[in-house]
Amino acid sequence: MLFNKILNEYNVSTILILPLFTKYTDKINIGKHKYTIFSLLMDNGLLDCYLYDEDDDPKQIPKTLKLLFDVSKIRNQFINDSYYYNILDFFNHIGIVDKIKVNEKYLVIYLTIEDEFKDDINHIINSNYSKVSDNYKKACNLAGNRILSKNLKDVNFIIYNNIPYKILHKSRKIYECLKEIFNITFEYDKNIEYFCLFNADKEILKWQS
């Protein structure tokens, strides 16, 4: 099951913080169809996302999300209606890049998280996913005429099933997926969060310049 792969291969930063930036990809489209942040970035070199790096104070809520890219793919071109862009063009236009680091293999883009979501990020750090604000949940909604990934089935599963939004809403669909994977015997409980706990060790970018 693809949801099992998501649990094993994706961290919380990627599943529940990255979609916060989908509003910026709504302007990247082919006709009536719009990209999500997942399909656009992962088809163009995104490897992982991290809330922390080694410079962050673990006692403070980070102000940026760190996006790790395969440097060899960031200049791949994609179409926005009749114009061609690449990932660097995209980030240059949206104006939320705090800084960029690069070496021979990797490029890291630090995206600024809006101040209004500070309390929401704190809820996520504490694994209280459903307690995030309605505005946060709305921002993470992937529904609509969305462009899927060209060949990443797990990414398409995330988009098609609107996984981040359903986790934040404690959807029964997520419960059913977990029930099948882990042979859960208890019934759906609205007081339980249905996703893996936030593990800080998996959310730290260990950058080698």
HUKAMO-V434874 format. One record per residue. N is the residue number from 1. RES is the residue in one letter. SS is DSSP state (helix for helix, strand for strand, loop for the rest). PSI is psi in whole degrees, -180 to 180 (none if undefined). D_LAST is the distance of its C-alpha to the last C-alpha in Angstrom with 2 decimals. Layout:
# HUKAMO-V434874
N/RES/SS/PSI/D_LAST + N/RES/SS/PSI/D_LAST
This chain:
# HUKAMO-V434874
1/M/loop/137/36.71 + 2/L/helix/-29/33.72 + 3/F/helix/-33/33.60 + 4/N/helix/-40/32.98 + 5/K/helix/-39/29.94 + 6/I/helix/-43/28.64 + 7/L/helix/-36/29.15 + 8/N/helix/-29/27.35 + 9/E/helix/-13/24.39 + 10/Y/loop/142/23.64 + 11/N/loop/176/22.69 + 12/V/helix/-37/24.60 + 13/S/helix/-40/21.99 + 14/T/helix/-43/22.34 + 15/I/helix/-36/26.12 + 16/L/helix/-7/27.22 + 17/I/helix/-41/24.79 + 18/L/helix/-43/23.53 + 19/P/helix/-13/27.21 + 20/L/helix/-23/27.63 + 21/F/helix/9/26.19 + 22/T/helix/-28/28.73 + 23/K/helix/-25/30.86 + 24/Y/helix/-22/28.46 + 25/T/loop/-8/28.98 + 26/D/loop/-21/32.75 + 27/K/loop/-6/32.87 + 28/I/loop/110/31.38 + 29/N/strand/165/34.43 + 30/I/strand/103/36.71 + 31/G/loop/-126/40.21 + 32/K/loop/-2/40.84 + 33/H/strand/135/37.93 + 34/K/strand/148/34.67 + 35/Y/strand/153/31.20 + 36/T/loop/166/29.71 + 37/I/helix/-30/26.07 + 38/F/helix/-55/25.89 + 39/S/helix/-39/27.50 + 40/L/helix/-50/25.84 + 41/L/helix/-41/22.19 + 42/M/helix/-24/22.49 + 43/D/loop/-8/24.35 + 44/N/loop/37/21.60 + 45/G/loop/-3/18.47 + 46/L/strand/128/17.92 + 47/L/strand/-41/16.92 + 48/D/strand/165/17.04 + 49/C/strand/150/17.29 + 50/Y/strand/138/16.53 + 51/L/loop/-32/18.41 + 52/Y/strand/156/16.17 + 53/D/strand/-177/12.66 + 54/E/loop/-11/12.22 + 55/D/loop/-13/13.17 + 56/D/loop/143/16.35 + 57/D/loop/117/19.64 + 58/P/loop/-16/21.22 + 59/K/loop/-11/24.58 + 60/Q/loop/152/23.91 + 61/I/loop/120/23.94 + 62/P/loop/148/20.63 + 63/K/loop/-3/21.21 + 64/T/strand/155/18.72 + 65/L/strand/130/18.14 + 66/K/strand/123/14.64 + 67/L/strand/120/15.03 + 68/L/strand/122/12.79 + 69/F/strand/151/13.83 + 70/D/strand/114/14.14 + 71/V/loop/-24/13.14 + 72/S/loop/-12/16.23 + 73/K/loop/-6/18.57 + 74/I/loop/-15/17.86 + 75/R/loop/8/20.37 + 76/N/loop/141/23.06 + 77/Q/loop/144/26.15 + 78/F/strand/160/28.34 + 79/I/strand/139/31.66 + 80/N/strand/98/32.80 + 81/D/loop/-113/36.54 + 82/S/loop/8/37.04 + 83/Y/strand/147/33.71 + 84/Y/strand/140/30.48 + 85/Y/strand/170/27.05 + 86/N/loop/177/23.49 + 87/I/helix/-39/20.96 + 88/L/helix/-39/19.52 + 89/D/helix/-45/23.20 + 90/F/helix/-50/23.88 + 91/F/helix/-31/21.28 + 92/N/helix/-28/22.29 + 93/H/helix/-27/25.82 + 94/I/helix/-17/25.62 + 95/G/loop/27/24.27 + 96/I/loop/17/22.50 + 97/V/strand/122/18.82 + 98/D/strand/-46/17.46 + 99/K/strand/168/14.04 + 100/I/strand/139/11.56 + 101/K/strand/147/7.81 + 102/V/strand/144/7.19 + 103/N/loop/-163/5.98 + 104/E/loop/-30/8.97 + 105/K/loop/-33/9.91 + 106/Y/strand/154/9.14 + 107/L/strand/135/9.88 + 108/V/strand/126/10.43 + 109/I/strand/125/13.58 + 110/Y/strand/113/14.92 + 111/L/strand/131/18.69 + 112/T/strand/127/21.11 + 113/I/loop/128/23.67 + 114/E/loop/142/27.09 + 115/D/helix/-32/28.68 + 116/E/helix/-17/31.71 + 117/F/helix/11/29.84 + 118/K/helix/-48/28.64 + 119/D/helix/-34/31.51 + 120/D/helix/-43/30.92 + 121/I/helix/-37/27.34 + 122/N/helix/-41/28.86 + 123/H/helix/-41/31.40 + 124/I/helix/-43/28.80 + 125/I/helix/-34/26.89 + 126/N/loop/12/30.33 + 127/S/loop/22/31.13 + 128/N/loop/65/33.97 + 129/Y/helix/-41/33.13 + 130/S/helix/-9/36.62 + 131/K/helix/-3/36.84 + 132/V/loop/159/34.52 + 133/S/loop/162/36.43 + 134/D/helix/-35/38.43 + 135/N/helix/-38/36.26 + 136/Y/helix/-46/33.15 + 137/K/helix/-43/35.06 + 138/K/helix/-40/36.36 + 139/A/helix/-27/32.93 + 140/C/loop/7/31.83 + 141/N/loop/120/34.93 + 142/L/loop/8/34.22 + 143/A/loop/157/37.93 + 144/G/loop/-170/39.42 + 145/N/loop/88/39.29 + 146/R/strand/140/35.74 + 147/I/strand/126/34.07 + 148/L/loop/168/32.93 + 149/S/loop/152/30.10 + 150/K/loop/-36/31.09 + 151/N/loop/9/30.63 + 152/L/loop/101/28.89 + 153/K/helix/-36/31.87 + 154/D/helix/-36/30.15 + 155/V/helix/-43/28.83 + 156/N/helix/-34/32.39 + 157/F/helix/-43/33.77 + 158/I/helix/-46/31.72 + 159/I/helix/-52/32.94 + 160/Y/helix/-37/36.51 + 161/N/loop/2/37.10 + 162/N/loop/49/35.36 + 163/I/helix/-49/33.69 + 164/P/helix/-46/31.76 + 165/Y/helix/-41/34.97 + 166/K/helix/-36/37.09 + 167/I/helix/-45/34.95 + 168/L/helix/-26/35.16 + 169/H/loop/7/38.91 + 170/K/loop/52/39.42 + 171/S/loop/145/41.01 + 172/R/helix/-28/43.48 + 173/K/helix/-40/41.84 + 174/I/helix/-42/38.68 + 175/Y/helix/-43/41.03 + 176/E/helix/-38/42.79 + 177/C/helix/-47/39.59 + 178/L/helix/-37/38.66 + 179/K/helix/-41/42.28 + 180/E/helix/-41/42.26 + 181/I/helix/-46/38.98 + 182/F/helix/7/39.77 + 183/N/loop/48/43.56 + 184/I/loop/136/43.84 + 185/T/loop/-21/47.43 + 186/F/loop/155/47.50 + 187/E/loop/163/48.36 + 188/Y/loop/132/46.22 + 189/D/loop/117/45.76 + 190/K/loop/-11/44.69 + 191/N/loop/-1/43.39 + 192/I/loop/141/40.65 + 193/E/loop/131/37.19 + 194/Y/loop/67/36.75 + 195/F/loop/166/33.08 + 196/C/loop/151/30.74 + 197/L/loop/150/29.90 + 198/F/loop/119/26.69 + 199/N/loop/107/24.56 + 200/A/helix/-31/21.74 + 201/D/helix/-29/19.98 + 202/K/helix/-3/19.65 + 203/E/helix/14/18.54 + 204/I/strand/124/15.28 + 205/L/strand/119/11.89 + 206/K/loop/94/9.80 + 207/W/loop/132/6.24 + 208/Q/loop/108/3.82 + 209/S/loop/none/0.00
